Amino acid sequence: MITKYPGYLSERKVMKHHLYLLFGLTLTFLFTGCRRSEKVAERPLPAVTAEHPIQQKVTEYLDMTGTVGPSKSVQLVARVSGFLKKIDFTDGSYVEAGQLLFLIEPDQYEQQVALNQANLLQCQAEYDRQLELIKQQATSTSTVEKWLSSRDQAKAQLELAKINLGYTHVTAPFAGRIGARQVDEGNLVGAQGATTLATLEQLIPIYVNFSLNERDALHLHKEMLKLGMEIKGGVGRTPVFAALQNEDSFPHEGVLDFVDNEISASTGTIALRGIFKNTDKSLFPGLFARVRIPVGEPQNMLVIPNAAISNDQQGDFVLVLDAGDVVARRSIERGPLTPNGCAIRKGLTAQDRVIVNGLLNARPGEKVAPTAAR
């Protein structure tokens, strides 16, 4: 007969109790896990805003970057020697055509004019006397001719003296903005050749110089051929718009003024220039400017907000929704910018729903909850 330990029954009860407890915890875990799965499944769909592209008349533009330059520029120099007696302008000011800018000591040149005037009078008087004597056969023809030559030389010397006297007054050849003076009053100028005094630049009108790459040049050439002209035929006719770095629109309007005769082999670009009236002097040399040239006639194009367009290694794209509100990636080709957004050349139709807000919530292949923008 096998003897059982006194605690045998109590140990079996403890083991059963532990098994029941473990079974209960397992059921609780499974039940909780199911409830969590149900909560994950019930998570709301990502919210996005979608809209159809709008259709409008859009003009194609070529956008470039250029620099503003003066339509005329001249270095004012001292063409005669002497001490600089007067400076009659403020550095950086706007001067008018013919305005006196510098005065070089004129005294010696005034005396040269007076001296040559006296010499001319003497030569003229002697020539006149010789003409009377030749009538009386009291002088020779060679003597008359000698005094005629002396008279003409004296006249030329007088004109040269007057020209040199005029060089002592340095005036503005045209209206424009003058730079800082390079020489102060009291300095000797012109003694060792022409001395640069200042630089004057014309601002009305003014140029904007820019370059067109080969691809865009061919595109512009093709469009202008449709209008019955070449690029050079657009000089004086094709509008050119410019904007400074702090301007959103293109408020400055000019015309194409120059097209180079060849495409540079080193840069692959062709040089062009626009001329602008610039009556308000808002454009001045040295500024960078954005340049825009219209290409062809206005055409119907689809326009979407700029914020809807993304870019990756494959190029520009937008996110669109299919009939089941599932997100899809759509490659596009950008067109010109408009006040309402960016025009699209390829990749979209008027029926497409384009995601314009909530792009971070949208993933291609996933369903979303869209709301209409308008």
C-alpha positions in Angstrom: 0.0 0.0 0.0 1.4 3.3 -1.2 1.4 6.0 1.3 0.5 9.5 0.1 2.1 12.6 1.4 -0.1 14.6 3.6 0.2 17.7 1.4 -0.6 15.8 -1.9 -4.2 17.0 -2.2 -3.4 20.6 -1.4 -0.6 20.7 -4.0 -3.0 19.5 -6.7 -5.4 22.2 -5.8 -2.7 24.8 -6.1 -1.7 23.6 -9.6 -5.3 23.7 -10.7 -5.6 27.2 -9.4 -2.5 28.3 -11.4 -3.8 26.7 -14.6 -7.1 28.6 -14.2 -5.2 31.8 -13.6 -3.0 31.3 -16.7 -6.0 30.4 -18.9 -7.8 33.6 -17.7 -4.8 35.8 -18.5 -4.5 34.3 -22.0 -8.2 35.0 -22.7 -7.8 38.5 -21.4 -4.8 39.1 -23.6 -6.5 37.7 -26.7 -9.6 39.7 -26.0 -7.5 42.9 -25.5 -5.6 42.2 -28.7 -8.7 41.8 -30.7 -10.1 45.1 -29.4 -6.8 46.8 -30.3 -7.0 45.4 -33.8 -10.5 46.6 -34.1 -9.4 50.1 -33.0 -6.6 50.1 -35.7 -9.0 49.1 -38.3 -11.4 51.9 -37.3 -8.7 54.6 -37.7 -10.1 57.4 -40.0 -8.8 57.9 -43.5 -6.2 60.7 -44.2 -7.9 64.0 -45.1 -6.9 65.8 -48.3 -8.2 68.6 -50.4 -8.7 68.0 -54.1 -9.8 70.1 -57.1 -10.1 70.0 -60.8 -7.6 72.0 -63.0 -9.1 75.2 -64.3 -8.9 76.0 -68.0 -7.8 79.5 -69.1 -6.0 81.4 -71.9 -2.3 81.3 -71.2 0.6 82.9 -73.1 3.8 80.9 -73.3 6.8 82.8 -72.0 10.6 82.3 -72.0 12.0 83.2 -68.7 15.7 84.3 -68.4 18.0 86.2 -66.1 19.7 89.4 -67.3 21.6 92.4 -66.1 20.7 96.1 -66.5 23.2 98.2 -68.4 23.3 101.9 -69.6 22.2 102.7 -73.1 25.2 105.0 -73.3 28.4 105.2 -71.2 31.3 107.7 -71.5 34.4 108.4 -69.6 34.9 112.1 -69.2 38.6 113.0 -69.6 40.8 116.0 -69.5 41.9 116.7 -73.1 44.1 119.7 -72.3 46.6 120.1 -69.5 46.0 122.5 -66.6 44.9 122.7 -63.0 41.4 121.6 -62.2 39.7 124.8 -61.2 36.1 123.8 -60.6 33.8 120.7 -60.1 30.2 121.6 -60.7 28.2 118.5 -59.7 27.5 116.2 -56.8 28.9 112.7 -57.0 26.2 110.2 -58.1 23.7 112.9 -59.1 21.6 113.1 -62.3 23.0 115.7 -64.7 21.4 117.2 -67.9 22.9 117.3 -71.4 25.3 120.3 -71.8 25.7 120.9 -68.0 29.1 122.1 -67.0 30.8 119.4 -64.9 34.5 120.3 -64.7 36.4 123.5 -65.4 40.1 123.3 -66.2 42.1 126.5 -65.8 41.2 128.4 -69.0 43.5 131.5 -68.7 46.4 130.3 -70.9 44.0 129.0 -73.6 42.1 132.4 -73.6 45.4 134.1 -74.2 46.2 131.7 -77.0 42.9 132.6 -78.7 43.7 136.3 -78.4 47.2 135.8 -79.7 46.0 133.9 -82.8 43.3 136.4 -83.4 45.9 139.2 -83.6 48.1 137.1 -85.8 45.2 136.5 -88.2 44.4 140.2 -88.3 47.9 141.0 -89.2 48.1 138.3 -91.9 44.8 139.3 -93.4 45.8 143.0 -93.6 49.1 142.1 -95.3 47.3 139.8 -97.7 44.9 142.6 -98.6 47.8 145.0 -99.1 49.5 142.5 -101.4 46.3 142.2 -103.5 46.4 145.9 -104.1 50.1 145.9 -105.0 49.6 143.1 -107.5 47.1 145.2 -109.3 49.8 147.9 -109.6 52.3 145.3 -110.6 54.3 146.4 -107.5 54.7 142.9 -106.1 55.1 139.3 -107.2 52.5 136.6 -107.5 54.6 134.4 -105.2 54.5 137.0 -102.5 50.7 137.2 -102.7 50.5 133.5 -102.5 52.8 133.4 -99.5 50.6 135.8 -97.5 47.5 134.0 -98.5 49.0 130.8 -97.0 50.1 132.7 -93.9 46.5 134.1 -93.6 45.0 130.6 -93.9 47.5 129.1 -91.3 46.7 131.9 -88.9 43.0 131.2 -89.3 43.6 127.4 -88.6 45.7 128.3 -85.6 42.9 130.5 -84.2 40.3 127.7 -84.7 42.7 125.2 -82.9 43.1 127.6 -80.0 39.3 128.0 -79.7 38.9 124.2 -79.7 41.5 123.9 -76.9 39.8 126.6 -75.0 36.5 124.7 -75.3 38.2 121.6 -73.9 38.7 123.5 -70.6 34.9 123.3 -70.1 34.0 119.6 -69.6 30.2 119.3 -70.1 27.8 116.3 -70.1 27.4 115.0 -73.7 24.0 113.5 -72.7 21.7 113.4 -69.7 22.4 110.6 -67.2 23.8 109.7 -63.8 27.4 110.6 -63.1 29.7 108.6 -60.9 32.2 109.8 -58.3 34.8 112.3 -59.4 38.2 110.7 -59.9 40.2 113.9 -59.4 39.8 116.7 -56.8 40.0 120.5 -57.5 43.5 121.9 -57.6 45.1 118.8 -59.2 47.1 119.0 -62.5 45.3 117.1 -65.2 46.1 116.2 -68.8 49.8 116.7 -68.4 50.7 113.0 -69.1 47.9 112.3 -71.5 44.1 112.2 -71.1 43.1 112.1 -67.4 39.9 110.3 -66.5 37.7 112.7 -64.5 34.4 110.7 -64.0 32.0 108.3 -65.8 28.6 109.3 -67.1 25.9 106.7 -67.9 22.6 107.2 -69.7 19.5 105.8 -67.9 16.7 107.0 -70.1 16.3 104.7 -72.0 18.2 101.8 -70.5 19.2 98.3 -71.6 18.7 94.8 -70.1 21.1 92.3 -71.5 20.3 88.6 -71.4 21.1 85.3 -73.1 18.9 82.6 -74.6 20.0 79.0 -74.6 20.1 77.0 -77.8 16.9 75.0 -77.1 14.8 78.1 -76.2 16.4 80.0 -79.2 15.2 77.3 -81.6 11.7 77.3 -79.9 11.5 81.1 -80.2 12.7 80.9 -83.8 10.0 78.3 -84.7 7.2 80.4 -83.1 8.3 83.6 -84.8 8.4 81.8 -88.2 4.7 81.1 -87.6 4.2 84.8 -87.5 6.2 85.3 -90.7 9.5 86.6 -89.2 12.8 85.4 -87.8 14.2 86.3 -84.4 16.0 89.3 -85.8 12.8 90.4 -87.4 11.4 90.9 -83.9 13.9 93.6 -83.1 11.9 96.7 -82.4 8.6 94.7 -82.3 8.8 91.8 -79.8 7.8 92.9 -76.3 10.2 92.2 -73.4 9.2 92.3 -69.8 11.5 92.7 -66.8 11.3 92.4 -63.1 13.8 93.2 -60.3 14.5 90.8 -57.5 12.0 92.5 -55.1 9.2 92.5 -57.7 6.7 89.6 -58.1 5.2 90.7 -61.4 6.9 92.1 -64.5 6.1 95.8 -64.4 8.8 97.0 -66.8 7.9 96.7 -70.5 10.3 97.3 -73.3 11.0 95.9 -76.8 13.7 93.6 -78.2 16.5 95.9 -79.3 19.3 93.5 -80.3 19.9 89.9 -81.3 23.5 88.7 -81.8 24.4 87.1 -85.2 25.4 83.7 -83.8 25.2 81.3 -80.9 28.3 81.2 -78.8 30.1 77.8 -79.2 31.6 78.1 -75.7 28.4 78.9 -73.8 25.7 77.5 -76.2 23.7 80.8 -75.8 22.9 83.7 -78.0 23.0 87.3 -76.7 19.9 89.5 -76.8 19.1 92.9 -75.4 15.9 94.7 -74.5 15.5 98.5 -74.3 13.2 100.1 -71.7 12.0 103.7 -71.5 12.8 103.8 -67.7 11.3 107.3 -67.3 11.1 106.7 -63.5 14.8 105.7 -63.3 13.8 102.6 -61.3 16.2 100.5 -63.4 19.9 101.3 -63.1 23.1 99.7 -64.2 24.4 96.6 -62.4 21.0 95.3 -61.2 20.0 91.6 -61.9 16.6 91.3 -63.6 14.3 88.5 -64.5 13.4 88.7 -68.2 10.3 87.3 -69.9 9.6 87.1 -73.6 6.1 86.0 -74.8 6.2 83.1 -77.3 3.3 82.7 -79.8 -0.4 83.5 -79.2 -2.4 82.7 -76.0 -3.7 79.1 -75.9 -6.1 77.2 -73.7 -4.2 75.4 -70.9 -5.0 73.7 -67.6 -3.8 75.5 -64.5 -3.3 74.1 -61.0 -1.9 75.7 -57.8 1.9 75.7 -57.5 1.7 73.9 -54.1 0.2 70.9 -55.8 3.4 70.2 -57.8 6.1 68.0 -56.4 9.5 66.9 -57.8 11.7 63.9 -57.6 14.4 62.1 -59.6 11.8 61.2 -62.2 10.7 64.8 -62.7 7.7 66.9 -61.8 4.5 65.1 -60.7 1.2 65.6 -58.9 -1.0 63.3 -56.9 -4.5 62.6 -58.3 -7.5 60.6 -57.1 -9.2 57.8 -59.0 -13.0 57.1 -58.8 -12.4 55.2 -55.5 -10.5 58.0 -53.8 -7.2 56.1 -54.1 -4.1 58.2 -54.6 -2.0 57.8 -57.8 1.2 59.5 -59.0 0.9 61.4 -62.3 4.0 62.8 -64.1 3.4 66.2 -65.7 5.2 68.8 -67.8 5.2 72.3 -66.4 4.2 75.3 -68.5 4.4 79.0 -67.8 3.4 80.6 -64.4 0.1 82.5 -64.2 -1.5 84.6 -61.5 -3.7 81.5 -60.6 -0.8 79.0 -60.5 1.2 77.0 -63.0 0.0 75.9 -66.4 0.4 72.3 -67.4 1.5 71.3 -70.9 1.1 67.5 -70.5 -0.1 64.9 -68.0 -3.5 66.1 -66.9 -7.1 66.4 -68.1 -9.9 68.7 -67.0 -11.6 65.7 -65.2 -8.7 64.8 -63.0 -8.9 65.5 -59.3 -5.6 66.9 -58.1 -4.6 66.9 -54.4 -3.8 70.5 -53.5 -3.7 70.2 -49.7 -2.7 67.4 -47.4 0.1 66.0 -49.6 2.0 64.7 -46.6 -1.0 62.5 -45.7 -1.4 61.0 -49.2 0.5 58.0 -50.4 0.2 56.4 -53.8 -2.0 53.3 -53.7 -3.7 54.3 -50.4 -7.3 55.5 -50.0 -8.0 59.0 -48.6 -10.9 61.1 -47.5 -11.1 64.1 -50.0 -12.9 67.3 -49.7 -13.4 69.7 -52.6 -11.5 73.0 -52.6 -14.2 74.7 -54.6 
